[in-house]
Amino acid sequence: MRKCILYGALFLMACGQRTQQQEQTQQTDKKETITRPDNFGADVAFLKEYVETVILTDSTSKAAIAIVPAWQGRVMTSTAAGNDGRSLGWLNHDLIASKKTQPHINAYGGEDRFWLGPEGSQNSFYFAPGDTFDLAHWQVPAALDTEPFKLISKTKGTVTFERDIQLTNYKGHVFDIKATRTITLIARRDVRNYIGVDLHKNVQAVAFHSANTISNTGHHKWDTAYGMPSIWILGMFVAAEKNTVMIPVRNGGTVNDHYFGKVPEERLQANEKIVYFKADGKYRSKIGLKQHAGYNYLGSYDAVHKLLTIVQFTLPTTAQRYVNSSWGIQSFPFNGDAINAYNDGPPVEGQPQLGNFYELESSSPAAALKPGGSMEHYHRTIHLSGDDKHLDPIVKKVFGVTLAEIKKAL
């Protein structure tokens, strides 16, 4: 979720000012929350009760991921240790089990979700032309929420989806978009190629990436006047009491921490090299960094479960325009964030929250495409679990800090 905007999307998930969380929870707060085992096998069995679920497995380890074509080819959850291993994605069990469609958004969960920006501004795809920028009028397009992507091909380690999408932005301009999405499970032996460190034999690992392409299949050029979409990938993970998000900073970049109001110091610390953000699922907050302020990765460390998560993504080396998803007409609609992290919590004191999760998000630049043109955005998720002595060298290599520094940061 932006200040507009999980949620930031957000919806909560990514961006904003809204209280959509509150509306959704009000519809379910009288129902008893369903408690389920948190292992991968149980979550897969649960998903298969309600929706077609595709499983990719790694022949070199016990790693596996679960993907749902009906929800835009979304990677719902993963495991580094087989069916008995911890399920690493956050699932909205109650919403899925209800079989009911919610207004505005259906937050099913998932570690890698395909959306298109911007959420807000005069180029928004989430508000109809002339509508007021408020929750009552905010609507996630069905093609990004409840409608399926078509499964085109599948191997043991890769699956590809496609979808022709037509969206109208706030200006009334029509966008014909072909979305192609390929999910690949990365073999454990190949993880070192992405982190630059060999994995100790006792470190459990699961890694996957999505290659996301949008093509302009219409007759109009996408530009600053007409409007430009961006590829927006959001991952929802299980929050924990001692869970910290880490985002390396460069060029003296500053953090945008005003999406839902300024984040308290005890939940956000930043220096000239790195940002620490508390992701315990207890305080609704969101942060973002612009392209020039960050690198092509961010991550988190759950000290209780000894789980290191690394998210890597496409980040151009030359300056690009990024969509501004804040709700309302924007003076600078192409000066938005490239990197976001979100922590869920009650929308207001005393009100129930959407769920016990946090998000790691990446966005592509705005797609300035002529008819027939295409743009691709990669988003990779790596989970590593093991003793601190085996994870510490990886943290040092990737983030330039130690686990001890992360643990005492907040």
C-alpha positions in Angstrom: 0.0 0.0 0.0 0.8 5.6 -0.8 -0.4 8.5 0.7 -3.1 8.5 -1.5 -2.9 5.1 -1.1 -0.8 -2.5 -0.1 -3.3 0.0 1.2 0.0 -0.2 -0.6 -0.9 -1.2 -2.7 -2.8 0.8 -2.2 -4.9 -0.1 -1.2 -3.3 -0.7 1.8 -0.8 -2.4 0.0 0.6 0.2 -1.7 -0.4 3.6 -1.2 -2.8 5.6 0.8 -5.1 7.8 2.6 -7.9 5.3 2.6 -9.7 3.3 5.1 -10.5 0.4 2.8 -8.9 -1.8 5.4 -11.6 -0.6 7.8 -14.4 -1.3 5.4 -13.2 -4.8 4.7 -12.7 -5.7 8.3 -16.1 -4.3 9.3 -17.6 -6.9 7.0 -15.8 -9.8 8.6 -15.2 -8.7 12.2 -18.2 -10.5 13.5 -17.0 -13.9 12.2 -14.6 -16.1 14.1 -11.1 -16.0 12.6 -10.1 -19.4 11.2 -6.9 -20.8 12.7 -4.9 -23.1 10.5 -1.5 -24.7 10.5 1.2 -22.4 9.1 3.0 -25.1 7.0 3.1 -25.1 3.2 1.2 -28.4 2.8 -1.7 -27.1 4.8 -1.9 -23.9 2.9 -1.7 -25.7 -0.5 -4.5 -28.1 0.6 -6.6 -25.1 1.7 -6.1 -23.2 -1.6 -7.0 -26.2 -3.6 -10.3 -26.4 -1.8 -11.3 -23.1 -3.4 -9.3 -22.4 -6.5 -7.0 -24.1 -9.0 -3.5 -24.0 -7.7 -0.3 -24.7 -9.6 2.8 -26.0 -7.7 6.4 -25.6 -8.9 9.0 -27.8 -7.2 12.8 -27.8 -7.2 14.5 -31.2 -7.8 17.6 -30.1 -6.0 15.9 -29.2 -2.7 12.6 -29.2 -0.9 11.7 -25.7 -2.2 8.3 -25.2 -3.8 5.9 -22.3 -4.7 2.1 -22.2 -5.1 0.6 -20.1 -7.9 -3.1 -19.3 -8.5 -4.0 -18.5 -12.2 -7.4 -17.1 -11.2 -5.7 -14.3 -9.2 -3.6 -13.0 -12.0 -1.0 -15.7 -11.8 -0.2 -14.7 -8.3 2.5 -16.5 -6.3 0.5 -17.2 -3.1 3.1 -18.8 -0.9 6.4 -20.7 -0.9 8.4 -23.1 1.3 12.1 -23.9 1.7 11.4 -27.2 3.5 8.6 -29.1 1.7 5.1 -29.6 2.8 6.0 -29.6 6.5 8.0 -26.4 6.1 6.8 -23.0 7.1 4.4 -21.3 4.6 6.2 -18.0 3.8 3.4 -16.0 2.1 0.5 -14.3 3.8 -2.9 -15.7 2.9 -6.2 -14.1 3.7 -7.8 -17.4 4.8 -11.1 -15.9 5.9 -11.7 -14.0 2.7 -10.8 -17.0 0.5 -13.0 -19.4 2.5 -15.9 -17.0 2.4 -16.2 -17.4 -1.4 -17.5 -13.8 -1.4 -16.4 -10.9 -3.5 -15.6 -7.8 -1.6 -16.2 -4.2 -2.8 -13.2 -2.1 -3.9 -10.5 -4.9 -3.5 -10.2 -8.6 -2.7 -7.0 -8.9 -0.7 -6.4 -12.6 -1.1 -2.7 -12.2 -0.2 0.3 -13.6 -2.0 4.1 -13.1 -2.2 4.1 -11.7 -5.8 1.1 -9.9 -7.1 0.8 -8.1 -10.4 -0.7 -4.7 -10.5 -0.5 -1.6 -12.7 0.1 1.9 -11.5 -0.8 4.6 -11.0 -3.3 4.2 -8.3 -3.9 7.9 -7.8 -3.3 11.2 -9.8 -5.0 12.4 -12.9 -3.7 9.2 -14.6 -5.2 6.8 -12.1 -6.6 3.4 -13.2 -8.4 3.1 -9.9 -10.8 6.0 -10.1 -13.3 6.7 -12.9 -13.2 9.9 -14.8 -14.6 12.8 -12.7 -15.0 10.7 -9.5 -13.9 12.0 -6.1 -10.6 10.6 -4.8 -12.1 8.8 -1.8 -12.7 5.2 -0.7 -16.3 5.2 -1.8 -15.1 5.7 -5.4 -11.8 3.7 -5.3 -11.9 0.5 -7.2 -9.2 -2.0 -8.2 -9.9 -3.0 -11.8 -11.3 -6.5 -12.0 -8.5 -7.6 -14.3 -6.1 -6.9 -11.5 -8.3 -8.3 -8.7 -10.8 -11.0 -9.4 -10.3 -12.0 -13.1 -7.9 -14.7 -14.2 -4.8 -14.7 -16.3 -4.6 -17.5 -18.9 -2.1 -20.2 -18.3 0.0 -20.5 -21.6 2.7 -22.9 -20.7 4.1 -24.9 -17.8 7.2 -26.9 -17.0 8.4 -28.3 -13.7 10.0 -25.0 -12.8 8.3 -22.3 -14.9 4.8 -21.2 -15.7 3.6 -18.4 -18.1 0.4 -16.5 -18.1 -1.1 -13.9 -20.4 -4.0 -11.5 -20.2 -5.4 -8.8 -22.6 -6.5 -5.9 -20.4 -8.4 -2.7 -21.3 -8.3 0.1 -18.7 -9.6 3.6 -18.7 -7.7 6.2 -16.8 -9.0 9.2 -14.9 -8.6 11.4 -18.0 -10.9 9.1 -19.9 -8.1 7.7 -22.1 -8.4 4.0 -23.0 -5.4 1.7 -22.7 -5.2 -1.6 -24.5 -2.6 -3.7 -22.6 -1.3 -7.2 -23.1 0.3 -8.5 -19.9 2.6 -11.5 -19.9 3.9 -13.0 -16.7 6.4 -15.8 -16.3 7.1 -17.3 -12.9 10.3 -19.2 -12.5 11.3 -21.3 -9.4 15.1 -20.9 -9.0 17.0 -24.0 -8.1 18.8 -23.9 -4.7 22.2 -24.4 -6.3 21.6 -21.2 -8.4 20.7 -18.9 -5.5 24.4 -18.0 -5.0 24.4 -16.4 -8.4 22.0 -13.8 -7.1 23.5 -13.1 -3.7 27.2 -13.6 -4.4 27.7 -16.0 -1.5 27.6 -19.7 -1.3 24.9 -21.2 0.9 25.9 -23.3 3.9 24.4 -26.8 3.6 22.3 -26.1 6.7 20.6 -23.0 5.2 17.2 -23.7 3.7 16.3 -21.7 0.6 13.5 -21.0 -1.8 13.8 -18.4 -4.5 11.6 -17.4 -7.5 11.2 -14.5 -9.8 8.5 -13.1 -12.0 9.2 -11.6 -15.5 6.4 -9.2 -16.2 5.8 -7.6 -19.6 3.2 -5.1 -20.7 2.7 -4.2 -24.4 0.8 -1.4 -25.9 -1.8 -3.2 -28.1 -3.8 0.0 -28.8 -3.6 2.8 -31.3 -2.4 5.6 -29.0 1.1 6.5 -27.8 1.5 6.4 -24.0 3.1 9.6 -22.9 3.0 12.3 -20.2 -0.1 13.9 -21.7 -2.1 10.7 -22.5 -0.9 8.8 -19.3 1.5 6.0 -18.8 1.1 2.8 -16.8 3.8 1.1 -14.7 4.3 -2.5 -13.6 3.8 -2.8 -9.9 4.7 -6.0 -8.0 3.7 -6.4 -4.4 4.6 -9.2 -2.0 2.7 -9.9 1.2 4.5 -11.8 3.9 3.8 -12.9 7.5 4.7 -10.2 10.0 6.4 -11.0 13.3 7.3 -9.2 16.5 11.0 -9.0 15.7 10.8 -8.5 12.0 12.8 -5.6 10.4 12.7 -4.4 6.8 16.1 -3.2 5.5 16.4 -0.8 2.5 19.9 0.3 1.5 20.1 4.0 0.6 22.4 5.8 -1.8 23.2 9.4 -2.9 22.0 10.8 0.4 18.4 9.8 -0.5 15.6 10.5 1.9 12.7 8.3 2.9 9.1 9.2 2.2 7.3 8.2 5.4 4.1 10.2 5.2 1.8 7.8 3.4 -0.3 7.2 6.5 1.2 9.9 8.7 4.8 10.2 9.8 6.2 6.9 11.1 7.4 7.1 14.8 11.1 7.0 15.4 10.8 3.7 17.3 9.5 2.1 14.0 11.8 3.8 11.5 15.5 4.6 11.6 17.6 5.7 8.7 21.3 6.7 8.3 23.3 7.5 5.2 23.6 3.8 4.2 20.4 2.0 5.2 16.8 2.3 6.4 15.3 0.1 9.1 11.5 -0.2 9.2 9.6 -2.3 11.8 7.3 -4.9 10.2 5.4 -6.5 13.0 1.8 -6.1 11.7 0.8 -3.9 14.6 1.0 -0.3 13.2 -0.3 0.8 9.8 2.6 2.6 8.1 4.3 2.8 4.7 7.6 4.1 3.4 9.0 4.7 -0.1 12.2 5.6 -1.9 12.7 7.2 -5.3 14.8 5.7 -8.0 17.9 7.7 -7.3 17.7 7.1 -3.5 17.8 3.3 -3.5 19.3 0.2 -5.1 17.7 -2.7 -6.9 16.9 -4.6 -3.8 15.4 -4.5 -0.3 14.7 -7.2 2.3 13.7 -8.2 5.8 14.9 -10.3 8.7 12.7 -12.1 11.2 14.8 -12.7 14.2 12.3 -15.1 15.8 12.1 -17.5 12.9 15.6 -16.7 11.7 14.3 -15.9 8.2 16.1 -13.6 5.8 14.1 -12.3 2.8 15.7 -10.6 -0.1 13.7 -8.9 -2.9 15.5 -7.9 -6.1 14.0 -6.1 -9.0 14.7 -4.1 -12.2 16.0 -0.6 -11.5 17.4 1.3 -14.4 20.7 3.1 -14.0 19.6 6.2 -15.9 17.0 8.6 -14.5 13.4 7.6 -15.4 9.9 8.8 -14.7 8.0 6.9 -12.0 4.2 7.3 -11.5 2.9 9.1 -8.5 0.1 7.1 -7.0 -1.1 9.6 -4.4 -4.8 10.2 -4.4 -5.9 13.4 -6.0 -4.7 15.6 -8.9 -0.9 15.8 -8.7 1.4 18.6 -9.7 4.1 16.1 -10.5 2.4 12.9 -11.6 5.6 11.3 -12.7 7.8 11.8 -9.6 6.8 8.8 -7.6 8.6 6.1 -5.7 10.3 3.0 -7.1 10.6 1.1 -3.8 8.0 0.6 -1.1 7.5 -1.3 2.2 4.3 -1.5 4.1 3.3 -2.7 7.6 -0.3 -3.5 8.4 -2.1 -2.4 11.5 -5.4 -1.0 12.7 -6.6 1.7 10.3 -7.7 3.7 13.4 -7.4 2.9 17.1 -9.8 0.2 18.1 -10.7 -0.9 14.6 -9.7 -4.3 13.3 -6.9 -4.6 10.7 -6.8 -6.4 7.4 -4.2 -9.0 8.5 -0.9 -9.8 10.2 1.3 -9.0 7.2 3.8 -6.6 5.7 4.8 -5.9 2.1 7.9 -5.5 0.0 7.1 -3.7 -3.3 8.8 -2.6 -6.5 7.7 -0.6 -9.5 8.8 -0.2 -13.0 9.3 3.2 -14.7 6.3 4.7 -16.4 5.9 2.9 -19.7 6.3 5.4 -22.5 5.3 3.0 -25.3 4.2 3.5 -28.9 1.7 1.1 -30.3 3.4 -2.3 -30.5 6.0 -1.4 -27.9 6.8 -3.4 -24.8 8.4 -3.0 -21.4 9.6 -5.7 -18.9 10.1 -5.6 -15.1 11.7 -8.4 -13.1 10.9 -9.0 -9.4 12.8 -11.7 -7.5 12.1 -13.1 -4.0 14.6 -15.1 -2.0 13.9 -16.7 1.4 16.8 -18.0 3.4 16.4 -19.7 6.8 19.2 -20.9 9.2 21.4 -20.1 12.1 22.7 -16.5 12.5 26.3 -17.6 11.9 25.3 -18.9 8.5 23.0 -16.0 7.5 25.3 -13.2 8.8 27.9 -13.5 5.9 25.0 -13.2 3.4 23.5 -10.1 5.2 27.0 -8.5 5.2 27.5 -9.1 1.5 24.0 -8.0 0.4 23.1 -5.2 2.9 26.5 -4.2 4.2 25.4 -4.6 7.8 25.4 -7.4 10.4 22.5 -9.3 11.9 23.5 -7.8 15.3 23.1 -4.3 13.8 19.6 -5.2 12.4 18.5 -6.7 15.7 19.4 -3.6 17.7 18.2 -1.0 15.1 14.6 -0.8 16.4 
